[in-house]
Amino acid sequence: MRQALLPFTGQAAALAVLVAVLAAVAVSAPLVVASSAQGAWEQRQEQVGQAVGTTLTTTVAPQAGPASLRRTAVADLDERVRAAGGRVGLAAPRLTTSLATDLVAEAPDGATTEVQLVTRPGYADAVTLVEGEVTEDGVVAPEELVRRIGARAGDTLELVVPLDRPSEEESLLRVDVVLTGVYEDVTVPLPDFWQGIGSLVVPTVSADELEPSVPPPALLASAETSRRLEQATGSDVFATWYFPTPPGLLVPRVREVSAATRTLQAQLSAPDQPVAALAATLGLAVPEVRTGLPAVVDDVDRTVTLLEPPVRAVGVGGALAAAALVGAWAGARARRREGELRALVARGLSPARGAAQAGAEALLPVLVGLVAGAGLGWGAVVLLGPSPRLPVEVVPTALAVLAVAGVVAVGLVVVVTAAAVARLGRVGLGPAAQLVGRVPWLPVLAAVTVVATVPLVARAVRDDGTVAPGEVDVLTLVVPLLVVVVAAGAVVAVLQRLAPRLLGRARRLPVPALLALRRVVAGPGATRLVTVTTALALGLVTYAGALADSAARTVAVKSSVATGGDVVVDLPRSTDPPSAGDVAALADPGAGVPALTVVGEDQRAEVLPAGVEADVLVVDPGSLADVVRWETRLSSVPLAGLVAALRTGPGGVEGRVPVVAAGDLPEALVDAVDGQLTVDLGGYQVPVQVVGRADAFPGQSSLRPLLVAPWDAYSAALEASDRDPATLVERRVWARGEPGPVLDVLAAAGIAPAGPTADGAVRTAADFATRPELVAQTWSLGYLRAVALAAGLLGLVGLALHAAAQARQRAVAALLLARMGMTTRATAAAAALETGALALLAASVAVAVGLPASALVLRLVDPVPTLPPDPVLAVPWTTVAAVVVGAVVVAGAAGALAARTVRTAALGQVMRDAG
């Protein structure tokens, strides 16, 4: 059986390796998609924490009845809410209650501070105590409250309940409670315990408010203490149920939980359901569902939608390339056993029978290769993919792809062998082979490349949004590689034409160099083919490296434009906003906040006389440079020069506000008016003077031009127009450092972020890179790079195998040259120089042509085309170095193989084998 299935173990091993590569590339595509979906979910959940859970909020306030009914209502409603969540598949919720009655804590000196009483199970283990302890019969207070009223752990707090009564003596109800501990103040990002109830501890701003709504300090108490105070004050309560999204969920389960949150409100609101029925009986409000989980799932799905096409294209392309190698192996097998096949054909071997025998011999190697490739692909995705956790739902798809790869591999062996046997049965070439031999493949391929490149270039220069951001389709992948193939073919053809002249002038070279040159420039067709295929493989490596590095560089540049600082905090409109100088003075490097500044924004102003829309960014020149992440790509003028041009004082430049113009503001227009423009802000105008230009500037949020102005001059211009800068300009804090320390510094200064929730008004530079289009592009290009590296290794291995085949074919010549006086070192040097020249020739074409060809598709893979500047081409020096090192290693291996052949071969045996 072994003789029938594995007559040549070396050939079988080579087939198993090729099939393993085919299977690994093919099976990795669906695995990468599944890993990316899981990775996108984990990344998003890590970014927002458990805030992607589901929150139900209601005011439990009966119209009438004893106090005990209120507590009973909460308990009954809690039981029914838990049951409703369980029916739709949600985890058990966390119930939080807080007194609806206002409470006021009195300080010993008579100062009062409004407080709130909050009860949530598990608070004893969740808060960080700085003093005292947690007990069942007392409360713990935040540091903020303790500082206000001058209390400490162990003191008795007197809580005052204002009553709506006409008599002043009866207008206050006093309740004593023991302060047993003090916990650290809560800031964003919120710890897990505070998820779902962040509005109780962090400021919020409603759409119709100018000032932030700062919640009273929260006293945390046990259920027993809370019940006692409810009874003592006769208070109603607010109740909040928070359904956390369990950590460690796989994406299919996350989608189920998201769907459950969509149906939960219907479960609660339906009149025939227990929750609505109880609410109607007791006169309670039905809890309202609030959740961010569906939006997060939508982001995950968008990431997968953007990533799947390029990953599929790369996987299919890599699998086709590996399949072509399997077909080439089948052809090489037929050539190596041509004598055997001819004898069998003479004895009546039919193409079908020969193909069946080849298929039988290929079964075991193909099976081994499929198993090895599946393990290799799975392991590579688990180790290097976006997430090591893959859902079981991807297994059927991966097995189906694996089965198709196996059928294709066996089918190629069968078809190629049948064609080879049929050819052996004929005399001369058939008409089809003759026609193929007469086709000028290089001009045809060049014409195809030109035809394919023209629409690519036309698409690359368009700005009308017809090309999806981050799209990497088949055309994107193929055109630069076609350019590399045509260039490599042209170089080989030119060398072949120049061979006589080159060899005539190289006669004085040392023998190894002359021999290597002759083999390179006047080599057989196989040598030329190997050169082109190696250039293609290395060109793919260079191309993928250029795309990946360029995309990373582009994201870094666009991130510096989109966010300005490491942290951006939106501020609410206020009649007394913090000044840029006051905020800059809050910098505290020791606390992790190296620098801060305040910027202002006016969007969609009209620039006259151009009549174009532009945005206005107001900055503090004194503190801006310490905060922004400046990229030299943004302007030919250093940031220090641009900032210096803005330092003109309140009067501006001859009564005009100095501005730096960034973006596509017509330069001819600016020159025509000597830089003197007018900004029309709808009802009032600001005269400006352009004192600098930049391609893009931090804070530029669109392709519209941006005018950067200094605070003092811009405020003076607004005041001159009887406008109040405090209420007209949207303010933001830009800061260096991490969000936590920045928010702590701002909170200590009484500066609260704006927005429907506190963390919604805080953005970081890292958040920019987590946008679905950026994540999809980064991961898809990473997959392209991995497949390209595998292709490059195969190309170099193919060149090494070609060198080995050449060494075997030249065994007779090498031994005869040795008898004629050529040393083993010279033979090895000739082989090394030949292989090294082929490798370096292929690498030179790959780098010299692959890099410029990569620029053709940079505009297509711009992940955020609506944000300046244009994509940046980055040279992948690490990839280029790897290509050169690989060429040198293959050259050295070829030389060592040639030397071994000369040392170990016996002249008599070699001559007999040749005969």
N, C-alpha and C positions, 0 to 999 in steps of 0.2 A: 504493500500500500504506500509506503514511503517513496518507493521508486516511481510509483505511478503519479503520486500527488506532488512530490518534491524532488524531481530528478536533479535539480541544480539548486542547492541551498543558498548559494550566494545571490543568484537571481531572485529567488523567492524573498530573501531578506530585503533586497532593494525594493521589490514591489510592496512589501509590507510597510516599509518606511514611507514610500510615496502615498500609499493609501492612508496611512496614519496622518500625514499632512493634509490630505484631502478631507478626511473625516473631521480632523480638528478644526479646520477652517469652516467647513460646512456647518458643523454642529455648534460652533461658537456663536454664530449670528443670532439664532433665537435665544441662546443663553445670555448673550450680552444685552439683548432687549429686555429680557426678564430681570437681569441684574440691574439694569438702568432704572427700571420702574421701581424696584425695591430701594435702590440707592437714592432716587429722587424723593421717595417717601421718607426715608430715614434722615436725609439732609434737611428736608422741610420740617420734620418733627423736631429735629435737634435745634433748628433755628428758632421756632416759635414755642418749643416746649410742649407741655400738655394743654396749651391754649387752644389746640385743635379739638378739644373736647366739646361736649354739648351742655349748655346751661339752660335751666328752666327757672324763671323768676316769677314770683307772684306776691301780692300783698294779701296776707291772710288777715282780713279785717271783717269780722261778722257785723252785721247791722245792729244786732242787739244780743244780749245774753250774758251769763256770768263769765268771769275770767277763765274758769276751768274749761269752758267750751272752746276758747281760743287754743289752748294747749291741746285739747282733744282733737280739734280740727287739724292742727299741724300733724299730729301723730297719724290720724286716719288718712290725711292727704299724702303723707310720706309713704305709707304702706301702699296706696294705690298708684302713686307715681313710680315706685320701685317695680310694681307688678307690670305697669305699662311699658317701662323700659325693658324689663325681662322678656315681654312678649315679642318685642321687635329685635331682640338680640343684643341689647346694650349691657354694659357692665353695671354693677351696682353703683348708684350715685352717692355723692357726699352731700349731706344735708347741712346747710348753714342757716342759722337764724340770727336775727338782730332785732333789738327793740325798736319799734316804730316811734316811741316817745322820745323827745329830745331829753338828753341828760346833760347836766352841767357840773363839772368838777370845780370845787372851790379851793383856791390856794390859801395857805395860812395868812397871807397878807390881804386876802379878800378878792384877789384876781380870780376871774372865772374863765374856764375853757370848756367849750362844748365837746362832749365825747359820745361814743357809741359803744354798745355792748354787743359783742359778737360771740357766737357759740358754733364751733365746728369740731367734730371728733378728731382726735389726733393732734391737737395743737400743742400738747405738752412735749411731744417728740419733734415737732416741726420747727418751732421758734428757737432762736439762739438767745439764751438768757445771759445778761451781763451782770445781773444781781438777783439774789433771792432764789425762789423755787416755785414750782407749780403745785397747787393744792386744789382739792375739790371744793373747798369752802371760800376761796378767794379769787382775785382776778390778777392778771398780769397786764402791764401797761407798756407802751412803746417809750423809747428814750425821749422822744419829742415831748410827750406829755409830762414826763418826770421833770424835764428841764423847765417846762412852762410853770408848773405849780410848785416846784421845789420839794417834791416828795421823794421818798425812797422806800425800798422793800421793808415791809413790816408796819408801815403807816396805815392808818385808817382813813380812807377817802370818804368824804361826805358828798354824795351825789344829789344834786338838786333837780327836781322835776317841776318845770314851770306848768302851772295849771291855768286854764282859761276861766277864771272866776273874778267877779267884780271886786270882792274884798281882798285888799292887799295882804291881810294877815293869813288868808287861806290860799293865796296864790302860789305858794311854794310847798312842795312835798319833799322831805329830806330822807334819804336812805343811806345808811352806812355800809361800806364794804371794805374788806381788808385787801390792801395791795401786797400780794405775796412775792411778786417778781417783776423784773423789768427785762423786756426783750429788745433786740436790735431793730431799728427802724427798717421798714420794708421799702425797697427801691426796685425799679425795673432793671434788668429782666426779672420777672416775678419768680420766686421759688415755687416748687410744685404745690406746696400746701395752699398757696394763695391763688392758684389757677381757678378761673371761673368766678372769683369774687374780687378781682383786682380793683374794681371801682370803690371798694370799701377802704382802700389804703393808699391809692395813688390818685393824683389830680386828673380831672377830665374837663373837656371843654365841649359844650354843645354848639351847634351851628349858629344859634342866635345869641351867643354870649361873647363878650369881649374878654372877660377875665376868666381864668381857670376856676373850676369848682373844686376846692380842696376839701376832701372828706375829713370829718373830725377824727382825732386819734381813736384807735380801736382798742377797747378793753376786751381781752379774751377771758372767757369764763367757761366753767363746766356747765353741763345741762342742768344740774341741780341748783347751782348758783343763779343761772339765768332764770330758771323757773321761780325761784324765790323773789328775784327782783321784778319779774313780770307780775307776780301776785301783789307785791308791795306797791308797785306803781300803777297797777291796773292797765298795763300797756298792751296794745296789739303788737304783732311781730311781723317782720318781713321774713320770707323763706326763700331760699335758693337751693336748687338741686343741681349738682354738677356731675355729669357722666364723663369721667375721664376716658380718653382713648388708651387702652392698655399698651404698655411698651412692648416692643418686640413683635408686633403684628406683621405678617406678610401682606403684600399688597392686595391679593384677592380678598382677604379677610377685612382689610381696611375699606375696600369698596363696599363690602356687605354692611359694615358699620355706618358708612356714609349714607347708604340707601336707607338704613334703619332710622337715621336722624331725620330723613325727609318724610318718613311716615309717622314719626312719633307725634308731631303736632296733630295729625288727623286722629290718632289714637286718643289724644288728650281732649280734643275739642268735640268729638262726636257726642251728641246728647245721650246716646244709649251706652256710653262707656263709663266705667266707674268714676274716673277723675271728674269729668264734666257733671255727672249726676251728683256727686258730693258737693261740688262747687255750687251748683244750682240750689241744693238743699240748704246750705249754710250761708248763701249769699257771698261766696268767695270768687275772686277772679281766677279764671283758668290760666295755669302757667303758660308763659310764652317761651317758645323754643328759640334759642340763639346758639348758632354753631358756625365755626369756620372750617369744619372738616370737609364739606363738599367743595369749597373753593380750593383747599389744599389738594384734594383728589383731582380736581380739574387741572391744577398745575402739573401734577404727576402725569396725567393723561396727555397733556400738551407736550411735556418733555418726551414721552414715548412716541407721540405722533411725529415730532420733529426728528427724532433720532432714528426711528425704524427704517425709513427709506435709504439714508446713506449707509447704515449698517447692513441692510439687506444687499445693497449694491456692492459693498466691499466684500461681503461674504460670498455672493454669487461670483464676483470677479475672481476672488482668490481660489474658490473651488474650481472654477473653469481652468485657471492656470495650473492648479494641481492635477486636474483631470488630463490636461494636455501633456503633462509630464508622465502620467500613467500610460497614455497612448504612445508617447515617445519610448517609454520602457518596452512596451509590447513590440514596437518596430525594431528596437535594438535587440530584443530577444530573438526575433525572427532572423535578423542579419547574422547574429552570432551562431545560430544553429542552421544556417542556410544549407550547409552540406548535408546535414541530416534530413532537412526538409526536402531537398532535391531528390535524395535517394528514396524517401517515402513517396513523393509524388510520382517518381518513376514506377513505383510498385502499386500505384493506384490510389494514393491518398487524395481524397477530395477536400475542397476548401471547408466544407461543413464539418467533416470529421476532424480535420486539423484544428479548426476553431474550437470544437467541442473538447478536444484534448487539452488545448491551451487554457480553456475555461476551467476545466477540472484541476489543472495544475495551479491555477490562480485562486481557487476557492480558499484554501487554508491561509495563504499569505494575506488575502483580502480580509478574511475574518479576523486574523490577528491584528492587521492594520486598523480595522474598524474599532476593535476594542481599545487598542492603544490610543488611537486618535480621539475616541470619545473621552477616555480618561484624561488625555492631554488637554483637550478643549475645555472640559469641565474644570479641571484643576487650574488652568490659566485664568478662566473667568472668575473662579472663586478667589484666587490669590491676587489678581490684578484688576478685576472688574470693579464697578462702582460699589457693589455690595457682595459680600461672601454668602449671603443667604438667598437661595433660589427657591421659588415656590414649586411645589410638586406638580402644579398644572403645566409646567413647561416640559415635563418629561415626555409626554406623548409626541409633542412637536419635535423634540430633539431626536427621539427614536425614529420618527418618520423620515427626518432629514438624513439620519445615519443610514437607514435602509436604502434611500435613494442613492446615496453616495456609494454604497456597496454595489448596487445594481449597475450604476454607471461605470464603476471600475471594472467589474467583470465584463460588462458589455463592450467596453473599449478594447479589452484584451481579445475578446472573441472577434470583434469586427476587424481590428488591425491584423490579426493573425489570418483570418479568412482572406483578406485582401492580399497579404503577402504570399499565401499558398497559391491563390489564383494567379498572381503575377508570375510565380515560378513555373506554372504550367503553360505559359505563353512564350513565344519567341519574339524578342523585341518589345518595345513599348506600345501600349494601346493608344488609340486616338486621344483619349482624355489626358493621359500622361504626357503625350506629345504637345497637346495644347497648353497644358499647365507649364511645361518646360519653356514654351516660347513667350509666356507672359512676362513683361518687364515689371517685376514686382516692386522695385524701388520707386519708379515714377508713379505707378498706380497708388502705392501707399502714400506717397507725398501728396498726390492730388486729393485723396480721401482726407488727409490731415488738414489740408488747406480748406476744403469744403466744411469740415467739422469745426475748424477754428473760427471761421468768419462769424457764424451766429453766436459763438461763445463770446467773442470780443464785442459784438453788438449788444449782447445781453449785459456784459460787464460794465458798459458805459452808461447804461440807462438808470435813471433815478425815479422812475415812475412807480416803483413798488411791484412790478410784475414778477419779480424773482423773489421767492420766499426767503427770508433771512436764514442764513445758516444752511441753505440747501446744498447737499453734495450728491448729485445724481450721477448717472452713468456717463453722461457727456463730460461732466466735471472730472471724473476719474480718468477717462480714456484719452482725451485730447492731449494733455501734457505727455502722456506715455507714448502716444503716436509720434509726437515731435521728437522724443528721445530716440525712438526706433528709427525714424527717418534720418536723423542726424548720424546715428551710429552706422546705419547702412551706407550713407554717403561717405563717411570717413573711411570705411572699409573698402568701398569701391575706388575711392581716390588713391588709397595706398596700393591697391592692386594695379591700378594704371601706372603708378609711379614706381612700381617694383623694379623694372629693369634699370631705370636711372639711379634709384637709391642703392641698389646692389652694386652697380658699377662704381659708384663713388665711395663705397664702404669696404673695398677690398683690403684696405690697410688696417682694418679693425682687428682686434684679437679674434682668434678662432671662435670662442664661445659667443661673443657678441655678433660676429658675422653669421654664424649658424642660427642664432636666435632671430636676427633680423630677417634672414631668408625665410624662416618658417612663419614669421608673422605677416610679412607683406606679400609673400607668394604662397601662402598656405592653401590647403584644399578648402572645399566648400564647407566642410564641418568646422574648420577653424573660424571662418568668417561668421558662420551661424552662431557659434558659441560666443563670439565677441558681441554680436548684436543682442543675443538673449541675456548675456551678463550685464550689458549696458541697460537693458530694459529693467532687470531686477534691481540693479543699483539705482537706476533712475527713479523707480518707485519708492525706494528707501529715502532718497533725497527729497523727492516731491512730498511724501507724507511728512517728513521731518520739517520741511519748510512750511507746509500748511499748519501743522500743529504749533510750531514755535511762533509763526506769524499771528495765528489766532490768539495765542496766549498774550503776545505783546500788544495786539490790538485791544484785547479786553482790558489790559492794564491801563492803556492810554485812555480808553473810553471811560473806564471807572474813575480815573482822576478828573475827567470832565463832568461826569454825571453827579458825583457826590461832593466834590470839593475837598472836604476833610475826611478823616477816618470815621468820624461820627457827625451826623447832621440831625439837629433837633429843631423841629418846627416850633415857633413861639406863637401864642395867641395874639390877636390884635389887642392893643392896650393903649389907654390914654397916657400912660407913663411907662413906656417900654425901656428895657435896659439899654444903655448906650454901649457902643463898641468898645470904648475905653474901659468901662466898668467890667464888662465881661472878659476882656483880655487880661485884666488884673487878677482874675480868678485862677489863672493858670497855677498849677501846683505839681511840678515834676515829681515830687516825693510821693504824691497821691496817685500818680499815673496819669496826670493830665498835663502834658508839656505845654500846650498852647490852645487858646480859644479866640474866636473872633465872631462878630455879628455881621451878617450880610443881609441886604434887603433886595427884594425882587419886585419889578413891575413888568408884567408880560403883555405882549401884543401891542406895543406902542407903534406909532407911525413915524417914520423918519422922513423929514422933509429937507430938500425938495425931491428926494428919491421916490417917496410914496411907497416904500417897502415896510413890511412889518418887522419889528425887532423887539428884543427883550432888553431890559435894563437890569443890571446887577450893581448894587451899591455896596462898596467894600471899605474897610478901614486899611489904608496903605501901611499903617504902622504895625499891624499884627497879621496881615494876610499871608505874607511870605512864610511865617512860622507855622502855618496851619495847612496850607494846600500841599497836595502831592504833585508837584510840577514835573511835567515830562518835556524834555527838550524838543520832542516832536511837535509840540503845540505852537511854537513860535521860533523864528530865527533870532529874535531878541530875547535875551535872558529875562527871567521873571524880575530880577532886581532892576533892570532897566525900565520895564513896564511900570513897576510900582513907583519908581522915582519920577516918572513922567506924570503920575497922578498927584504928587505932593505939591499942590499949589496954594493951599489955604482956602478959606471960605469964599473968597472972591472969585476963584477960578482963574481962567486965562482970558484977560480982557473982558471980564463980565460973563464969560461962558464957562460951563462946567467941563473940565477936562475928562475925556473918555478914551478908553482903549477899545477899538473896534475889532471884534472877533467874529470869524465866520465869513459868509458870502455877502459882504457889503460891497457894492460895485466900487472898485478902486478908482476908476475913471471919474465917477461922480464925486468922490471925496476930494480928488485932486482938483477938479473943476471949481469947487467952492472953497478951496484952500482949507479943507477939513472943518469948515464951519457949517454945522447942521442944526436942525431943530427937531426935538423929540416932542411929538404931539401925543399927550396922554389922555385925550378926550376931555375937553373943557379947559385945559390949561396946557401951556407949552414951556419947554425947558431948552434954552439955547446951549449947545454943546460944541466943544472943539476936540477933534480927533488928534490925540497926541501919541498914539501907538497903534500897531496892527498885530494881530495874532491869527493863526489858522483856527484855533479853538481856545476856550478858556474854561477853567474850572467853574462849574455852576451853569454851563450852557446846556440846557435840557432839550434842545431841538435843533433842527437845521436852520432855524431863523438866526439872523445876525444877533450878536450880543454886544451891548454897549456897557462897559465897565466904568463906573464913576465912583469918586470918593464921597464918603458920607458928608463931610463938612460942606463941600461946595454944592452937592445935590440938595441937602437940607436947606441951605441958604436960598437956592433957586426956588424950591417949593414954597418957602415962607414968603419970598418976594411975590409969589402969585397968590398969596393969602390962602395957602394950603397947609395942612398940618401933617408933617412927615410921619408923626407917630401913628396915625390911623390910615395913612395911604399906602405905606410900604409894608409888604409881607416880610417879616423878619425870621431869620434862621440863625442858629448857632452852629458854626463849624468848629470842630475840635479835633485835636490829635489824641490818640489813646483808645481805650475801650469804653463801651457805653456805660457800664456800671459806674466807674469813677467819675466820668463826665457828668452823669445825672446826679451823683451825690454832691458834686461841687455846685452844680446849678441849684439843687434843692436847698443846700445850706445858704445860698444867696437869695432864696425866695423866688427863684425862676422856675416855672413849671412848663413842661412841654404842652403843645396844643394837640387837638385831634379828638376823634370820638373815643379813643382810648389812649393811654399814655404811651404804650409801646408802639402804637400805630403812627405816632408822630416822630419816631426815632428811627433813623436809617443809618446803615454803616456801609463802608466801601465793600465789605465782604458780601453784603446783601446783593449788590449789583451782579456779582458773579454767580449767584444762585438763581437768576432768572431762567425760566425753562429753555429759552432759545440758546442761552449761553451754556447751560449744563448739557443740553443735547449735543451742541456742536463740540464741546470739549471731549465728551465721552466718545462720540462717533469718530472724531479725528484720532483719539487715542487708540481706538480699535483699528482704524486704518493704519496707524503707525505700527501696531503689533503685527498685523498681517503683512505689511511691507517689510518689516524686519525678517519675518519668516521667509518671504520671497527672496530677500537679499541673501540670506543664508543658503537657500536652495540654489540661487544663481552662482554663488561662490563654490558650493559643493559640486554643481554641474561642471564648473570650470576645472575643479580638481579632478573629477572623474574623467574629463576630457584629457587632462594631462596624464592621468594613469593609463588611459587607452593609448595615447600617443607613445608613452614609454613602452608598452607592450608591443605595439606595432613596429617600433624602432629598435627593438632588441637586437636584431641582426646587425643593423647599421651601427648601433652603439658598440657592439662587440668587435666588429671589423675596425671601427675607428680606434678602439682601444688597442687592437693589434698593430695599428699603424702609428701608435705613439700618443694618441690623445689620452690625457690623464682622466681619472675618475672625477677629479675636482672640476676639470674643464667641461666634462659631460654634464655634471650637475649644474654648473654655472649656466650652460647653454639652456638647459631645461627651465631653470629658475628664471633666467632672463626672458625666455619666450613666454612663460606663463605670467610672469610679472608684467611684461609689456602688454599682453592681452588684458590683464586685470586693470592695470593703470589706464590703458586706453579706454576701456569700458567705463571706469570710474570717472575719468576726465570728461567724457561725453555726458555721463549722468549728471555730474555736478555743473558743468558749464552750460548744459542745455536744460537740465531739470529745474534749476533754480529760476532762470528767467521764465520758463514755461509755467512755473507755479504762480508767477505774478498774474497770469491770464485769468486765474480763477479766484484771486483774492477778493475781488469785489463781490463775487457770488457768495462767498462764505462769510461776508460781513454779518455778524450776528445781530447788530443793531444799526441798520443803515440809516435810521432816523436820528442818529446821534453823531456829531463830528468827533474826531477827524476821520478821513478815509483810512482803510486798513493799512497796516504797516507791514512791509516785507522784512522778515527776520531771517538771517542766514543761520541755518542749524549747524553751528560749528561742531557740536558733539557728533551729529550724524555724519558730517563730512569726514571727521577724524576716524569714525568707526569704519566708514567705507574704505578709506586709505589703508587702515590697519588690516582690514580683511583682505585686501588685495595683496599686501605684503606677506601675510601669513600663507595665503594660497601659493604665492610664488615660492616661498621657502619650502612648503610641503612638496611642490612639484620637483624642485631640485633634489630634495632628499630621496624622493621616490626614484628619480632617474639614477642617482648614485647607487641606490640599493640594487636596482636592476643590473647594473654593470658588475657589481661586486658578486652577486649571487648566481647569475646566469652562467650556464656552461655552453661554450660555443658549439660543441657537437650536438647537444640536445636541441638547442635553438635552431640550428641548421636543419636538423631532421624534422622538427615541428614545422618550420617554414616550407620544407619540401613537401 
